[in-house]
Amino acid sequence: MFFRLTTSGPMLALGLVIGAGALVLAQPAAAKIKVDAALMQTLDPDKDGTVDLNEVRTAAASEFRKLDKDNDGTLDAKELKGVLKKGAIKNADPDNDGTLDLNEYTAVVEKDFKAADHNNDGKLTEADLKSKKGRKLLKLI
């Protein structure tokens, strides 16, 4: 018996919609983050127009708690999926236990903060956060 599969009409439209949805889901998390005044207000509680390292640490600790789905105080590769690649997890794991605790996670955040701070003034502006390095940091916080 021979069956012919055709993709026309409603089935083609459905396939295109599903395919488009898959593309959106496949985008990195940082690509979805809109860097604007609202985000700056969230990350900048002292309202000085910049985000300093202490503010980033606070945001990172909050994000760490959200990512720690099993509440064991560490993040494994499954919990970090879409946030850090396996190689980055391994590099950030000095005790080689396969997980990141809050201190290890914060060390990654601090490193990315410094990389995004293009003028080394200890503060990130909206423009800094819009940069490639800033968007990398935003995935963590």
Sine and cosine of phi, psi and omega as CSV:
sin_phi,cos_phi,sin_psi,cos_psi,sin_omega,cos_omega
0.00,0.00,0.61,-0.79,-0.03,-1.00
-0.84,-0.55,0.81,-0.59,0.04,-1.00
-0.93,-0.37,0.64,-0.77,0.03,-1.00
-0.94,-0.33,0.82,-0.57,0.02,-1.00
-0.99,-0.13,0.84,-0.54,0.03,-1.00
-0.90,-0.45,0.49,-0.87,0.04,-1.00
-0.83,-0.56,1.00,0.03,0.03,-1.00
-0.62,-0.78,0.28,-0.96,0.07,-1.00
0.88,0.48,-0.70,-0.71,-0.08,-1.00
-0.87,0.49,-0.57,0.82,-0.01,-1.00
-0.92,0.40,-0.64,0.77,0.04,-1.00
-0.91,0.42,-0.69,0.73,0.01,-1.00
-0.89,0.46,-0.68,0.74,0.03,-1.00
-0.89,0.46,-0.68,0.73,0.03,-1.00
-0.88,0.47,-0.64,0.77,0.02,-1.00
-0.92,0.39,-0.65,0.76,0.02,-1.00
-0.90,0.44,-0.72,0.69,0.00,-1.00
-0.89,0.45,-0.68,0.73,0.02,-1.00
-0.88,0.47,-0.66,0.75,0.03,-1.00
-0.90,0.43,-0.64,0.77,0.04,-1.00
-0.89,0.46,-0.64,0.77,0.03,-1.00
-0.90,0.44,-0.61,0.79,0.04,-1.00
-0.90,0.44,-0.67,0.75,0.02,-1.00
-0.89,0.45,-0.69,0.73,-0.01,-1.00
-0.92,0.38,-0.47,0.88,-0.04,-1.00
-0.98,0.18,-0.19,0.98,0.00,-1.00
-0.94,0.35,0.54,-0.84,0.05,-1.00
-0.88,0.47,0.50,-0.87,-0.05,-1.00
-0.84,0.54,-0.62,0.78,-0.04,-1.00
-0.90,0.43,-0.45,0.89,-0.01,-1.00
-0.92,0.39,-0.40,0.92,-0.04,-1.00
-1.00,0.06,-0.28,0.96,-0.07,-1.00
-0.98,0.19,0.85,-0.53,0.03,-1.00
-1.00,0.00,0.90,-0.44,0.02,-1.00
-1.00,0.05,0.95,-0.30,-0.03,-1.00
-0.50,-0.87,-0.14,-0.99,-0.04,-1.00
-0.87,0.49,-0.59,0.80,-0.01,-1.00
-0.90,0.43,-0.69,0.73,0.04,-1.00
-0.90,0.43,-0.68,0.74,0.01,-1.00
-0.87,0.50,-0.65,0.76,0.03,-1.00
-0.88,0.47,-0.63,0.77,0.00,-1.00
-0.91,0.41,-0.69,0.72,-0.06,-1.00
-0.99,0.11,-0.22,0.97,-0.13,-0.99
-0.87,-0.50,0.95,0.31,-0.06,-1.00
-0.90,0.44,-0.42,0.91,0.01,-1.00
-1.00,0.10,-0.02,1.00,0.13,-0.99
0.83,0.56,0.62,0.79,0.04,-1.00
-1.00,-0.07,0.06,1.00,0.05,-1.00
1.00,0.05,0.02,1.00,0.04,-1.00
-0.70,-0.72,0.25,-0.97,0.05,-1.00
-0.90,-0.43,0.87,-0.49,-0.01,-1.00
-0.99,-0.13,0.08,-1.00,-0.08,-1.00
-0.88,0.47,-0.62,0.78,0.03,-1.00
-0.90,0.44,-0.63,0.78,0.04,-1.00
-0.91,0.41,-0.62,0.78,0.03,-1.00
-0.93,0.38,-0.64,0.76,0.04,-1.00
-0.87,0.49,-0.67,0.74,0.03,-1.00
-0.88,0.47,-0.72,0.69,0.02,-1.00
-0.90,0.44,-0.63,0.78,0.00,-1.00
-0.91,0.42,-0.67,0.75,0.01,-1.00
-0.89,0.46,-0.65,0.76,0.05,-1.00
-0.90,0.44,-0.69,0.72,0.02,-1.00
-0.91,0.41,-0.63,0.78,0.04,-1.00
-0.83,0.55,-0.73,0.68,0.00,-1.00
-0.88,0.47,-0.62,0.78,0.04,-1.00
-0.92,0.40,-0.64,0.77,-0.03,-1.00
-0.96,0.30,-0.46,0.89,-0.06,-1.00
-0.98,0.21,0.96,0.29,-0.09,-1.00
-0.87,0.48,-0.56,0.83,-0.02,-1.00
-1.00,-0.04,0.06,1.00,0.07,-1.00
0.80,0.60,0.63,0.78,0.02,-1.00
-0.99,-0.16,0.07,1.00,0.03,-1.00
0.99,0.13,0.12,0.99,0.06,-1.00
-0.67,-0.74,0.34,-0.94,0.07,-1.00
-0.90,-0.44,0.82,-0.57,0.06,-1.00
-0.99,-0.14,0.02,-1.00,-0.06,-1.00
-0.85,0.53,-0.59,0.81,0.01,-1.00
-0.91,0.42,-0.70,0.72,-0.01,-1.00
-0.94,0.34,-0.45,0.89,-0.02,-1.00
-1.00,-0.07,0.05,1.00,-0.01,-1.00
-0.85,0.53,0.78,-0.63,-0.02,-1.00
1.00,0.07,-0.14,0.99,0.02,-1.00
-0.96,-0.27,-0.78,0.63,0.03,-1.00
-0.74,-0.68,0.61,-0.79,0.08,-1.00
-0.98,0.20,0.34,-0.94,-0.04,-1.00
-0.83,0.56,-0.66,0.75,0.01,-1.00
-0.89,0.46,-0.63,0.78,0.02,-1.00
-0.93,0.36,-0.58,0.81,0.04,-1.00
-0.90,0.43,-0.72,0.69,0.00,-1.00
-0.87,0.50,-0.68,0.74,0.01,-1.00
-0.91,0.41,-0.48,0.88,-0.05,-1.00
-1.00,-0.05,0.10,1.00,-0.11,-0.99
-0.91,-0.41,0.98,0.22,-0.09,-1.00
-0.90,0.44,-0.43,0.90,0.00,-1.00
-1.00,0.01,0.00,1.00,0.08,-1.00
0.80,0.60,0.63,0.78,0.05,-1.00
-1.00,-0.09,0.03,1.00,0.05,-1.00
0.99,0.11,0.06,1.00,0.02,-1.00
-0.70,-0.71,0.26,-0.96,0.11,-0.99
-0.91,-0.42,0.79,-0.61,0.15,-0.99
-1.00,0.05,0.01,-1.00,-0.06,-1.00
-0.87,0.50,-0.65,0.76,0.01,-1.00
-0.90,0.44,-0.68,0.74,0.01,-1.00
-0.92,0.40,-0.66,0.75,0.03,-1.00
-0.90,0.44,-0.70,0.72,0.01,-1.00
-0.89,0.45,-0.58,0.81,0.04,-1.00
-0.88,0.47,-0.63,0.77,0.06,-1.00
-0.90,0.43,-0.70,0.72,0.00,-1.00
-0.87,0.49,-0.72,0.70,0.00,-1.00
-0.88,0.47,-0.66,0.75,0.03,-1.00
-0.88,0.47,-0.71,0.70,0.01,-1.00
-0.94,0.35,-0.54,0.84,0.09,-1.00
-0.87,0.48,-0.76,0.65,-0.01,-1.00
-0.88,0.47,-0.60,0.80,0.04,-1.00
-0.92,0.40,-0.57,0.82,0.00,-1.00
-0.98,0.19,-0.34,0.94,-0.02,-1.00
-0.99,0.14,0.98,0.19,-0.15,-0.99
-0.87,0.50,-0.49,0.87,-0.01,-1.00
-0.97,-0.25,0.14,0.99,0.08,-1.00
0.82,0.57,0.62,0.78,0.03,-1.00
-0.99,-0.12,0.03,1.00,0.02,-1.00
0.99,0.16,0.19,0.98,-0.02,-1.00
-0.65,-0.76,0.58,-0.82,0.06,-1.00
-0.94,-0.35,0.73,-0.68,0.07,-1.00
-1.00,-0.07,0.09,-1.00,0.08,-1.00
-0.85,0.53,-0.65,0.76,0.02,-1.00
-0.89,0.45,-0.65,0.76,0.04,-1.00
-0.87,0.49,-0.67,0.74,-0.02,-1.00
-0.94,0.33,-0.40,0.91,0.04,-1.00
-0.98,0.18,-0.27,0.96,-0.01,-1.00
-0.94,0.35,0.24,-0.97,0.02,-1.00
-0.85,0.53,-0.69,0.72,0.00,-1.00
-0.94,0.35,-0.57,0.82,0.07,-1.00
-0.91,0.41,-0.65,0.76,0.03,-1.00
-0.92,0.40,-0.56,0.83,0.08,-1.00
-0.88,0.47,-0.69,0.73,0.05,-1.00
-0.88,0.47,-0.68,0.73,-0.05,-1.00
-0.87,0.50,-0.48,0.88,0.06,-1.00
-0.89,0.46,-0.42,0.91,-0.07,-1.00
-1.00,-0.03,-0.33,0.94,-0.10,-0.99
-0.89,-0.46,0.00,0.00,0.00,0.00
